[in-house]
């Protein structure tokens, strides 16, 4: 059991060194968890892959609901729901694993995620005992499908500005809900709606559990979308929808808090939820590059193609590393809070809130890796990649939504930095003291101590320590110079977020490789070591660019010169032969015929 005193807090990775043995890596999943993952993969192979064209055509309105019910019969919809409510009661990281595998299911992954995440979890975490008993068994088994009605035509990222109203009837027994919601996943076949509305002139939203059978609910036709065409997406209209007062979820005006916390879960799950798709696309690219011949040889014998394949694998490996690291940190915090006597649902919510920064990082990094990988996949396929007869065209279109839903990546970037600075101001995380120490270091004589590079990853860890100083230097100075106006400087916030993301990602990959070496030995992990090293080299360059842009935007004169000198010092890394490392990674993939990590 992890104690609260020992466990790392959200955002602390920037100021605290993490031991490789303290993180979870996907290679550690138990046989039971692997069996669940295999059952999920079998479900995709049997129910999704053979029907993918028909699912996306949406010509058969009964197809997706029938596949959904089969997922329920297999227990895949109740992974996170306790056994007492008809679910499987499995751990948080197991739910991450299933989201990961289902990520290869195309449109159905959205159907699945909307139901099991934002559709079910508000009741699990915020419902009273009666509400849980009434609704969770139906949702866990797939008897009912759920959707989440938050977004409105004029309230996207600013969710709390929604205009949907809930008015108490004269007899005080019902609320009449009136308003319009849009982009509602699963709306076309949902039996239950989590609806957010404002009562009278309340400042904040209130959440309600609304059954379709209550009446007063109408919908537009299915939206015609760029991708995820097989998932139901509709506008939903509430016209005097009569909801019993006992169907208020949690307390009045607690809806906005529910929305924020449920989206934290959605974000980290989305980070994991792209992985199945990313691995599938990478494996397809490897296979095609072997079959496709040009100039009398397979195209994967060319260095340019090997570079693409190796980059696809490297970024996938890194995203896996950070997602499961974050997932286990969340789970450890849940367990520690529960062990101290906190009620189960409250412990889960507190843990997720604690790691909201890492959840946002997982969402942004994962969705951008997905975009990169599908783009490279199209490129490996060449002209065939652009054809709807080949698998890359659908993957390319489906991927684009991931950078938009659960909060756009721009919003998530600003959220992660804003949350970190707020926690620092409240004294919840000691950020400013290390930032002051780095500021003093800038004007002191540089240390010329040499690193003992005989120990594996010693030089990489030294680089990571210095990269964290980049964030402390730029973030600390920006917070001091701009104070409460920093959140208005969105470009600087996004620069700082990019530094944060790359530090967390690179460190997660290094720690995973290090832990793997401790289990399997260095020779067996040489390609994982190479991927971690290649990514770190790239992260250093990205951090340099983002930090330089931020420094240029709020400093000048001598102060700017000192900071640029500090940046040069803190982003110094010995040159490595990334070309050779990528070739070795690609050759291993080609030999395996798939993404083999």
Secondary structure by P-SEA (a helix, b strand, c coil): cccccccccccccccbbbbcccccccccccaaaaaaaaaaaaaaacccccaaaaaaaccccaaaaaaaaaaaaacccccccccccccccccaaaaaaaaaaacccaaaaaaaaaacccccccccccccaaaaaccaaaaaaccbbbbbcccccccccccccccbbbbbcccccbbbbbbccccccccccccccbbbbbcccccbbbbbbcccccccccccccccccccccbbbbbbbbcccccccccccccccaaaaaaaaaaaaaaaaaaaaaaaaaaaaaaaaaaaaaacccccccccccaaaaaaaaaaaaaaaaaaaaaaaaaaaaaaaaaaaaaacccaaaaaaaaaaaaaaaaaaaaaaaaaaaaaaaaaaaaaacccccccccaaaaaaaaacccccccccaaaaaaaaaaaaaaaaaacccccaaaaaaaaaaaacccccccccccccaaaaaaaaaaaaaaaaaaaaaaaaacccccccaaaaaaaaaaaaaaaaaaaaaaaaaaaaaacccccccaaaaaaaaaaaaaaaaaaaaaaaaaaaaccccaaaaaaaaaaaaaacccccaaaaaaaaaaaaaaaaccccc
